[in-house]
Amino acid sequence: MKRAPGPGEWRNWAGTATATPARRARPRSAAEISAAVKDAAAAGLPVRALGSGHSFTPAAATSGLALDLSLWTGVTAADTRTGLVTVRSGTTLRALNAALAEFGLALANLGDIDRQTIAGALATGTHGTGARLGGLATQVEALDLILADGSAVSCSAAARPELFAAARVGLGALGVVTAVTLRCVPSFTLAADERPMPVEQVIEEFDGYAAANDHFEFYWFPYGRQALVKRNNRVPSGGPAAAPMPGWRRVWEFEVMENAAFGTLCRLGRAAPRLIPALNRVSSAALSARSYTDASYRVFVTPRRVRFVESEYAVPRESLPGVLAELRRAVPRLANPVMFPVEVRVAAADDIWLSTAYGRDTAYIAIHQYAGLPYRAYFDLFESVVATVAGRPHWGKLHTLDAGRLGPLYPRFEDFRRVRAEVDPEQRFGNAYLGRVFGPAGSITG
Ligand SMILES: Cc1cc2nc3c(=O)[nH]c(=O)nc-3n(C[C@H](O)[C@H](O)[C@H](O)COP(=O)(O)OP(=O)(O)OC[C@H]3O[C@@H](n4cnc5c(N)ncnc54)[C@H](O)[C@@H]3O)c2cc1C
């Protein structure tokens, strides 16, 4: 049974991280954020900004000052001609998508859910899928931050470019992001096509599917033979009008089948783990085809109400088949069976220093386990497989890597640490997680 958070306790969505901040602040302006950072420094307290708590890692955890930015929201500027939109950092993707739609704009790509704040999503390198597209951070044109000394700075490709290259996926290590300027695209409609296919065929034809579709991904239940392939493609403007799923069917498909019914199977599996492979095959066999068209953000995003834990690694695109073959071989031998599907997505190479797709066309492999079921052996097995192909962990999802292992995976890792040392010499924005992934101050590779 899940324990209720204690008084003053912070807990993440998955229940994998808790903290009891010494102090909380709910600023309403950049000046209040600056003042709170300065006050914390005077008291010798570390500082972390809170997003929506959707990271599985303890990225946001602090015993010092927790900055709750839930009152620091909203779009402050939108230019429908250039598509440039500036938004306060505590705004959720859900609110942002709705506001953009009013301007006839949209984000070019999104992940699976919209509960995250824009700054929280950027900080850990949140991404969706699309072989020609990058993660959310590639859509950022400029950032405003409050640094450790309380000063306000702006950065972009032209102004403080190194800070910009570091802070777009910055893990909250460089300062508190107060505003994000995004390059948006005109609103668009997506045609969604989802259908089960034999997993062997999907893996064999993976490159072709990734190249032929704007947004391609698939789910695969580790004991099932079928994968659920999702292909979302842009409907050209002037094309057929959107044909969204009727409201009742959305409720049936997303709430009943994907959440309530799946949640029931998961609870059954947790009560009787030996049934899991069979239940998994039931889930796999229940996959059915559906097609609809809708506003982009209504296709990208679905509700996720069944709690789970997750690890995700970015691997060079060409190494995907080998990793999946190894998982298919090894997962059925695990002592504790796996209840949740594996999700596979793609992204184009980018140039953001700590982006998991830095410098290489990427395939993302995400593994999950139902909350409350043992997952350590599965996640360890996964890590040992992706380690052989230089896999990079999602910064917001469970992994065990430290600075010594992460440094060699990122050509600009030392540059990130140098910029961090320049803007936050006392590691005011540090916490235990950053201590692990960035190591102590000073060079770790030299
Ligand atoms: C159900 C579910 C589905 C998910 N789907 C996807 C997906 O499709 N794709 C994907 O890539 N990831 C996905 N994730 C992971 C999620 O997008 C990331 O973990 C994201 O960071 C969570 O955002 P948040 O607002 O909850 O931030 P938090 O988890 O609260 O914080 C993340 C980090 O951001 C920092 N931060 C927050 N605000 C600021 C600020 N203003 N300035 C500086 N630092 C700040 C925090 O200190 C922390 O270090 C999913 C997670 C869940 C639980």
The ligand as an ORCA input file, in Angstrom:
! r2SCAN-3c Opt
* xyz 0 1
  C       3.963      8.900    -16.957
  C       5.233      9.516    -17.482
  C       5.409      9.653    -18.852
  C       6.587     10.206    -19.356
  N       6.740     10.311    -20.715
  C       7.905     10.777    -21.218
  C       8.130     10.852    -22.629
  O       7.257     10.540    -23.421
  N       9.345     11.283    -23.065
  C      10.352     11.613    -22.202
  O      11.436     11.951    -22.656
  N      10.155     11.599    -20.872
  C       8.961     11.195    -20.370
  N       8.777     11.174    -19.010
  C       9.825     11.751    -18.149
  C       9.541     13.234    -17.882
  O       9.234     13.922    -19.073
  C      10.798     13.905    -17.299
  O      11.249     13.215    -16.196
  C      10.556     15.390    -16.959
  O      11.756     15.920    -16.476
  C       9.493     15.603    -15.899
  O       9.162     16.977    -15.844
  P       8.646     17.622    -14.485
  O       8.032     18.957    -14.778
  O       7.835     16.669    -13.735
  O      10.045     17.896    -13.772
  P      10.605     17.291    -12.406
  O      10.702     15.839    -12.528
  O       9.845     17.865    -11.265
  O      12.077     17.930    -12.436
  C      13.006     17.510    -13.388
  C      14.263     18.365    -13.268
  O      13.982     19.676    -13.746
  C      14.452     20.632    -12.823
  N      13.652     21.837    -12.977
  C      12.317     21.970    -12.904
  N      11.974     23.257    -13.108
  C      13.121     23.938    -13.308
  C      13.422     25.306    -13.557
  N      12.471     26.246    -13.640
  N      14.711     25.667    -13.714
  C      15.702     24.734    -13.625
  N      15.468     23.434    -13.378
  C      14.188     23.044    -13.237
  C      14.281     19.938    -11.480
  O      15.069     20.533    -10.470
  C      14.754     18.539    -11.835
  O      16.150     18.493    -11.846
  C       7.613     10.652    -18.466
  C       7.419     10.528    -17.083
  C       6.245      9.956    -16.592
  C       6.058      9.836    -15.102
*
